[in-house]
Amino acid sequence: MPVFIRTDAEMKEIVARIENLETRDADLNIILLANNLDNASRAKLIALRTETDGFRVRGREIYWWRRKKPGTSLFSTMSLGRVLRGPYTIRGTNTIRKLVAKSP
Protein backbone atom coordinates (compact mmCIF):
# COMPACT_ATOMS: atom_id res chain seq x y z
CA MET A 1 0.00 0.00 0.00
CA PRO A 2 1.44 3.43 -0.94
CA VAL A 3 2.25 6.02 1.70
CA PHE A 4 1.54 9.70 1.06
CA ILE A 5 4.07 11.72 3.00
CA ARG A 6 3.62 15.40 3.71
CA THR A 7 5.81 17.54 5.95
CA ASP A 8 4.33 19.31 8.97
CA ALA A 9 4.55 22.58 7.03
CA GLU A 10 2.70 21.08 4.04
CA MET A 11 -0.04 19.71 6.31
CA LYS A 12 -0.44 23.11 7.96
CA GLU A 13 -0.79 24.68 4.49
CA ILE A 14 -3.53 22.16 3.68
CA VAL A 15 -5.39 23.08 6.88
CA ALA A 16 -5.08 26.78 6.04
CA ARG A 17 -6.57 26.10 2.59
CA ILE A 18 -9.35 24.03 4.15
CA GLU A 19 -10.34 26.95 6.33
CA ASN A 20 -10.54 29.22 3.28
CA LEU A 21 -12.39 26.68 1.11
CA GLU A 22 -14.95 25.17 3.48
CA THR A 23 -18.59 25.95 2.92
CA ARG A 24 -21.76 25.02 4.78
CA ASP A 25 -23.49 23.49 1.78
CA ALA A 26 -20.75 20.98 0.94
CA ASP A 27 -18.42 18.43 2.49
CA LEU A 28 -14.79 19.06 1.63
CA ASN A 29 -12.45 16.12 1.10
CA ILE A 30 -8.78 16.22 0.26
CA ILE A 31 -7.36 13.80 -2.28
CA LEU A 32 -3.66 13.27 -1.59
CA LEU A 33 -1.55 12.33 -4.61
CA ALA A 34 1.98 10.98 -4.83
CA ASN A 35 2.78 13.38 -7.71
CA ASN A 36 1.29 16.40 -9.44
CA LEU A 37 -1.39 15.68 -12.03
CA ASP A 38 -0.34 15.77 -15.65
CA ASN A 39 -2.32 18.10 -17.94
CA ALA A 40 -4.41 15.31 -19.47
CA SER A 41 -5.48 13.97 -16.07
CA ARG A 42 -6.21 17.49 -14.82
CA ALA A 43 -8.49 18.14 -17.81
CA LYS A 44 -10.30 14.82 -17.27
CA LEU A 45 -10.78 15.62 -13.58
CA ILE A 46 -12.20 19.05 -14.32
CA ALA A 47 -14.59 17.40 -16.81
CA LEU A 48 -16.04 15.39 -13.89
CA ARG A 49 -17.44 18.55 -12.27
CA THR A 50 -21.17 18.44 -11.70
CA GLU A 51 -23.77 20.41 -9.78
CA THR A 52 -22.91 18.38 -6.70
CA ASP A 53 -19.16 17.83 -7.13
CA GLY A 54 -16.38 20.35 -7.64
CA PHE A 55 -12.61 20.02 -7.72
CA ARG A 56 -9.65 22.34 -7.26
CA VAL A 57 -6.13 21.08 -7.92
CA ARG A 58 -3.29 22.50 -5.85
CA GLY A 59 0.06 20.75 -6.27
CA ARG A 60 -0.23 17.18 -5.02
CA GLU A 61 -3.64 17.77 -3.49
CA ILE A 62 -7.12 17.95 -4.93
CA TYR A 63 -9.83 19.69 -2.93
CA TRP A 64 -13.15 17.98 -3.62
CA TRP A 65 -16.48 19.55 -2.67
CA ARG A 66 -19.43 17.18 -2.36
CA ARG A 67 -22.51 19.36 -2.17
CA LYS A 68 -25.41 18.26 -0.04
CA LYS A 69 -28.58 18.18 -2.09
CA PRO A 70 -31.51 16.03 -1.02
CA GLY A 71 -32.31 13.21 -3.41
CA THR A 72 -29.02 13.34 -5.33
CA SER A 73 -26.45 10.61 -5.41
CA LEU A 74 -22.91 11.34 -4.31
CA PHE A 75 -20.07 11.19 -6.80
CA SER A 76 -18.62 7.72 -7.21
CA THR A 77 -14.89 7.37 -6.65
CA MET A 78 -14.83 4.83 -9.50
CA SER A 79 -14.48 7.64 -12.06
CA LEU A 80 -11.65 9.12 -10.04
CA GLY A 81 -9.72 5.88 -10.37
CA ARG A 82 -9.93 6.09 -14.15
CA VAL A 83 -8.83 9.74 -14.21
CA LEU A 84 -6.12 9.90 -11.56
CA ARG A 85 -2.97 8.15 -12.69
CA GLY A 86 -1.10 6.53 -9.89
CA PRO A 87 -2.14 5.97 -6.29
CA TYR A 88 -4.20 8.39 -4.26
CA THR A 89 -6.01 8.52 -0.94
CA ILE A 90 -8.99 10.59 0.17
CA ARG A 91 -9.23 12.16 3.62
CA GLY A 92 -11.86 14.34 5.22
CA THR A 93 -11.12 17.70 6.77
CA ASN A 94 -11.52 16.37 10.32
CA THR A 95 -8.86 13.72 9.74
CA ILE A 96 -6.44 16.27 8.29
CA ARG A 97 -6.99 18.61 11.23
CA LYS A 98 -6.43 15.78 13.74
CA LEU A 99 -3.15 14.85 12.07
CA VAL A 100 -1.93 18.46 12.22
CA ALA A 101 -2.99 18.77 15.87
CA LYS A 102 -0.76 15.77 16.72
CA SER A 103 2.31 17.25 15.03
CA PRO A 104 4.97 18.91 17.17
MDAnalysis code that builds the backbone (N, CA, C; Angstrom):
import MDAnalysis as mda
import numpy as np

u = mda.Universe.empty(312, n_residues=104, atom_resindex=np.repeat(np.arange(104), 3), trajectory=True)
u.add_TopologyAttr("name", ["N", "CA", "C"] * 104)
u.add_TopologyAttr("resid", np.arange(1, 105))
u.add_TopologyAttr("resname", ["MET", "PRO", "VAL", "PHE", "ILE", "ARG", "THR", "ASP", "ALA", "GLU", "MET", "LYS", "GLU", "ILE", "VAL", "ALA", "ARG", "ILE", "GLU", "ASN", "LEU", "GLU", "THR", "ARG", "ASP", "ALA", "ASP", "LEU", "ASN", "ILE", "ILE", "LEU", "LEU", "ALA", "ASN", "ASN", "LEU", "ASP", "ASN", "ALA", "SER", "ARG", "ALA", "LYS", "LEU", "ILE", "ALA", "LEU", "ARG", "THR", "GLU", "THR", "ASP", "GLY", "PHE", "ARG", "VAL", "ARG", "GLY", "ARG", "GLU", "ILE", "TYR", "TRP", "TRP", "ARG", "ARG", "LYS", "LYS", "PRO", "GLY", "THR", "SER", "LEU", "PHE", "SER", "THR", "MET", "SER", "LEU", "GLY", "ARG", "VAL", "LEU", "ARG", "GLY", "PRO", "TYR", "THR", "ILE", "ARG", "GLY", "THR", "ASN", "THR", "ILE", "ARG", "LYS", "LEU", "VAL", "ALA", "LYS", "SER", "PRO"])
u.atoms.positions = np.array([
    [0.850, -1.178, 0.000],
    [0.000, 0.000, 0.000],
    [0.896, 1.241, 0.000],
    [0.628, 2.201, -0.872],
    [1.444, 3.426, -0.940],
    [1.259, 4.297, 0.303],
    [2.287, 5.060, 0.597],
    [2.252, 6.018, 1.696],
    [2.356, 7.412, 1.092],
    [1.553, 8.330, 1.576],
    [1.541, 9.698, 1.058],
    [2.112, 10.606, 2.134],
    [3.368, 10.956, 1.982],
    [4.072, 11.724, 3.001],
    [3.961, 13.212, 2.707],
    [3.633, 13.947, 3.758],
    [3.622, 15.397, 3.708],
    [4.366, 15.886, 4.938],
    [5.118, 16.957, 4.791],
    [5.812, 17.541, 5.945],
    [4.789, 18.235, 6.843],
    [5.212, 18.559, 8.066],
    [4.330, 19.305, 8.966],
    [3.906, 20.620, 8.320],
    [4.853, 21.295, 7.673],
    [4.551, 22.579, 7.026],
    [3.513, 22.390, 5.911],
    [3.661, 21.333, 5.115],
    [2.696, 21.079, 4.038],
    [1.308, 20.782, 4.605],
    [1.256, 20.019, 5.696],
    [-0.038, 19.714, 6.312],
    [-0.699, 20.979, 6.867],
    [0.110, 21.852, 7.446],
    [-0.438, 23.115, 7.960],
    [-0.966, 23.979, 6.817],
    [-0.299, 23.954, 5.664],
    [-0.791, 24.682, 4.494],
    [-2.132, 24.109, 4.034],
    [-2.264, 22.797, 4.067],
    [-3.528, 22.158, 3.677],
    [-4.641, 22.613, 4.615],
    [-4.374, 22.633, 5.917],
    [-5.390, 23.079, 6.881],
    [-5.761, 24.538, 6.622],
    [-4.786, 25.373, 6.331],
    [-5.084, 26.782, 6.037],
    [-5.985, 26.889, 4.809],
    [-5.719, 26.088, 3.787],
    [-6.574, 26.098, 2.594],
    [-7.976, 25.596, 2.924],
    [-8.046, 24.558, 3.746],
    [-9.351, 24.028, 4.149],
    [-10.192, 25.133, 4.755],
    [-9.593, 25.895, 5.651],
    [-10.343, 26.948, 6.334],
    [-10.838, 28.016, 5.364],
    [-10.115, 28.241, 4.281],
    [-10.545, 29.218, 3.280],
    [-11.558, 28.636, 2.289],
    [-11.567, 27.313, 2.131],
    [-12.391, 26.680, 1.105],
    [-13.673, 26.054, 1.630],
    [-13.771, 25.854, 2.931],
    [-14.949, 25.174, 3.476],
    [-16.202, 26.013, 3.274],
    [-17.298, 25.314, 3.092],
    [-18.592, 25.954, 2.924],
    [-19.643, 25.113, 3.639],
    [-20.719, 25.740, 4.043],
    [-21.765, 25.020, 4.782],
    [-22.554, 24.055, 3.918],
    [-22.639, 24.324, 2.634],
    [-23.494, 23.489, 1.783],
    [-22.749, 22.331, 1.119],
    [-21.510, 22.066, 1.555],
    [-20.748, 20.982, 0.940],
    [-19.760, 20.380, 1.933],
    [-19.515, 19.084, 1.763],
    [-18.422, 18.435, 2.486],
    [-17.170, 18.641, 1.661],
    [-16.062, 18.880, 2.323],
    [-14.790, 19.056, 1.628],
    [-13.885, 17.885, 1.969],
    [-13.410, 17.213, 0.948],
    [-12.455, 16.124, 1.095],
    [-11.167, 16.513, 0.396],
    [-10.067, 15.945, 0.871],
    [-8.777, 16.215, 0.259],
    [-8.265, 14.910, -0.323],
    [-7.934, 14.950, -1.601],
    [-7.358, 13.800, -2.276],
    [-5.855, 14.035, -2.310],
    [-5.116, 13.161, -1.646],
    [-3.658, 13.267, -1.594],
    [-3.066, 12.404, -2.694],
    [-2.199, 13.008, -3.491],
    [-1.546, 12.329, -4.607],
    [-0.062, 12.152, -4.309],
    [0.538, 11.163, -4.950],
    [1.982, 10.981, -4.833],
    [2.723, 12.036, -5.648],
    [2.150, 12.419, -6.787],
    [2.778, 13.380, -7.706],
    [1.736, 14.366, -8.210],
    [2.198, 15.454, -8.795],
    [1.286, 16.402, -9.438],
    [0.560, 15.728, -10.589],
    [-0.633, 16.193, -10.882],
    [-1.385, 15.677, -12.026],
    [-0.769, 16.157, -13.325],
    [-0.753, 15.307, -14.332],
    [-0.344, 15.773, -15.655],
    [-1.523, 16.529, -16.271],
    [-1.276, 17.257, -17.341],
    [-2.319, 18.104, -17.941],
    [-3.523, 17.303, -18.415],
    [-3.293, 16.132, -18.982],
    [-4.412, 15.312, -19.472],
    [-5.298, 14.854, -18.318],
    [-4.694, 14.415, -17.230],
    [-5.478, 13.973, -16.067],
    [-6.211, 15.139, -15.421],
    [-5.562, 16.296, -15.391],
    [-6.208, 17.489, -14.824],
    [-7.457, 17.844, -15.636],
    [-7.348, 17.809, -16.953],
    [-8.494, 18.135, -17.811],
    [-9.624, 17.128, -17.614],
    [-9.277, 15.847, -17.483],
    [-10.301, 14.818, -17.265],
    [-10.988, 15.000, -15.912],
    [-10.209, 15.382, -14.905],
    [-10.784, 15.616, -13.585],
    [-11.752, 16.785, -13.628],
    [-11.348, 17.863, -14.230],
    [-12.204, 19.048, -14.322],
    [-13.494, 18.711, -15.079],
    [-13.407, 17.816, -16.052],
    [-14.589, 17.397, -16.809],
    [-15.582, 16.625, -15.935],
    [-15.148, 16.123, -14.794],
    [-16.037, 15.390, -13.888],
    [-16.889, 16.308, -13.017],
    [-16.646, 17.609, -13.073],
    [-17.437, 18.546, -12.267],
    [-18.921, 18.402, -12.593],
    [-19.715, 18.477, -11.547],
    [-21.168, 18.436, -11.697],
    [-21.771, 19.481, -10.785],
    [-23.092, 19.502, -10.713],
    [-23.767, 20.407, -9.783],
    [-23.417, 20.084, -8.342],
    [-23.158, 18.807, -8.077],
    [-22.909, 18.381, -6.704],
    [-21.442, 18.152, -6.376],
    [-20.575, 18.100, -7.373],
    [-19.158, 17.831, -7.127],
    [-18.274, 18.862, -7.821],
    [-17.335, 19.410, -7.069],
    [-16.379, 20.349, -7.641],
    [-14.977, 19.988, -7.196],
    [-14.000, 20.367, -8.001],
    [-12.612, 20.018, -7.722],
    [-11.719, 21.239, -7.917],
    [-10.693, 21.347, -7.074],
    [-9.646, 22.343, -7.257],
    [-8.313, 21.635, -7.036],
    [-7.433, 21.733, -7.997],
    [-6.129, 21.084, -7.915],
    [-5.114, 22.087, -7.397],
    [-4.338, 21.650, -6.419],
    [-3.292, 22.502, -5.853],
    [-2.089, 21.600, -5.561],
    [-1.123, 21.592, -6.457],
    [0.060, 20.750, -6.267],
    [-0.292, 19.279, -6.251],
    [0.043, 18.604, -5.160],
    [-0.230, 17.177, -5.023],
    [-1.517, 16.908, -4.259],
    [-2.361, 17.935, -4.152],
    [-3.643, 17.767, -3.487],
    [-4.776, 18.216, -4.404],
    [-5.890, 17.548, -4.249],
    [-7.121, 17.946, -4.925],
    [-8.146, 18.194, -3.835],
    [-8.771, 19.347, -3.874],
    [-9.827, 19.687, -2.926],
    [-11.149, 19.389, -3.621],
    [-11.938, 18.523, -3.001],
    [-13.150, 17.983, -3.622],
    [-14.360, 18.344, -2.777],
    [-15.232, 19.187, -3.331],
    [-16.484, 19.550, -2.670],
    [-17.554, 18.561, -3.089],
    [-18.283, 18.046, -2.103],
    [-19.430, 17.179, -2.360],
    [-20.635, 17.901, -1.766],
    [-21.390, 18.550, -2.629],
    [-22.511, 19.355, -2.169],
    [-23.657, 18.484, -1.682],
    [-24.303, 18.984, -0.656],
    [-25.410, 18.260, -0.036],
    [-26.717, 18.716, -0.671],
    [-27.281, 17.879, -1.501],
    [-28.582, 18.180, -2.093],
    [-29.470, 16.967, -1.877],
    [-30.621, 17.158, -1.264],
    [-31.510, 16.026, -1.019],
    [-31.875, 15.313, -2.321],
    [-31.871, 13.993, -2.266],
    [-32.306, 13.209, -3.414],
    [-31.269, 13.037, -4.510],
    [-30.046, 13.514, -4.302],
    [-29.017, 13.335, -5.332],
    [-28.002, 12.311, -4.856],
    [-27.453, 11.597, -5.784],
    [-26.445, 10.610, -5.408],
    [-25.089, 11.299, -5.311],
    [-24.250, 10.787, -4.439],
    [-22.909, 11.339, -4.307],
    [-22.032, 10.811, -5.429],
    [-21.011, 11.553, -5.749],
    [-20.066, 11.190, -6.797],
    [-19.424, 9.855, -6.454],
    [-19.275, 9.005, -7.413],
    [-18.618, 7.723, -7.207],
    [-17.119, 7.873, -7.407],
    [-16.339, 7.293, -6.514],
    [-14.888, 7.370, -6.653],
    [-14.391, 6.492, -7.793],
    [-15.237, 5.681, -8.383],
    [-14.827, 4.834, -9.496],
    [-14.304, 5.673, -10.660],
    [-14.959, 6.762, -10.987],
    [-14.483, 7.637, -12.063],
    [-13.140, 8.252, -11.712],
    [-12.936, 8.552, -10.450],
    [-11.653, 9.117, -10.037],
    [-10.518, 8.146, -10.338],
    [-10.749, 6.874, -10.108],
    [-9.724, 5.876, -10.370],
    [-9.318, 5.812, -11.828],
    [-10.239, 6.096, -12.720],
    [-9.925, 6.090, -14.147],
    [-9.228, 7.369, -14.589],
    [-9.398, 8.435, -13.839],
    [-8.831, 9.738, -14.208],
    [-7.469, 9.975, -13.563],
    [-7.349, 9.628, -12.299],
    [-6.121, 9.899, -11.564],
    [-5.115, 8.789, -11.829],
    [-4.003, 9.143, -12.417],
    [-2.966, 8.153, -12.690],
    [-2.111, 7.990, -11.454],
    [-1.893, 6.781, -11.078],
    [-1.102, 6.528, -9.888],
    [-1.983, 6.467, -8.659],
    [-1.383, 6.127, -7.538],
    [-2.137, 5.968, -6.293],
    [-2.607, 7.300, -5.724],
    [-3.687, 7.231, -4.969],
    [-4.205, 8.393, -4.259],
    [-4.955, 7.911, -3.036],
    [-5.189, 8.812, -2.106],
    [-6.008, 8.525, -0.944],
    [-6.873, 9.745, -0.670],
    [-8.031, 9.513, -0.105],
    [-8.985, 10.594, 0.173],
    [-9.161, 10.697, 1.684],
    [-9.050, 11.906, 2.195],
    [-9.235, 12.157, 3.623],
    [-10.181, 13.339, 3.819],
    [-10.972, 13.254, 4.857],
    [-11.863, 14.343, 5.215],
    [-11.126, 15.426, 5.981],
    [-11.753, 16.570, 6.100],
    [-11.116, 17.703, 6.773],
    [-10.842, 17.411, 8.244],
    [-11.743, 16.684, 8.907],
    [-11.522, 16.375, 10.322],
    [-10.269, 15.525, 10.516],
    [-10.055, 14.575, 9.644],
    [-8.863, 13.725, 9.736],
    [-7.603, 14.545, 9.543],
    [-7.606, 15.418, 8.548],
    [-6.436, 16.269, 8.290],
    [-6.149, 17.152, 9.497],
    [-7.188, 17.746, 10.064],
    [-6.991, 18.611, 11.230],
    [-6.436, 17.824, 12.425],
    [-6.920, 16.610, 12.630],
    [-6.427, 15.784, 13.738],
    [-4.956, 15.446, 13.556],
    [-4.567, 15.149, 12.335],
    [-3.150, 14.847, 12.066],
    [-2.269, 16.056, 12.370],
    [-2.713, 17.237, 11.970],
    [-1.930, 18.455, 12.223],
    [-1.876, 18.748, 13.723],
    [-2.962, 18.515, 14.426],
    [-2.991, 18.769, 15.875],
    [-1.997, 17.875, 16.615],
    [-1.705, 16.698, 16.074],
    [-0.760, 15.771, 16.717],
    [0.701, 16.101, 16.387],
    [0.929, 16.951, 15.403],
    [2.311, 17.250, 15.025],
    [2.955, 18.176, 16.061],
    [4.268, 18.088, 16.162],
    [4.966, 18.912, 17.166],
    [4.940, 20.389, 16.839],
])
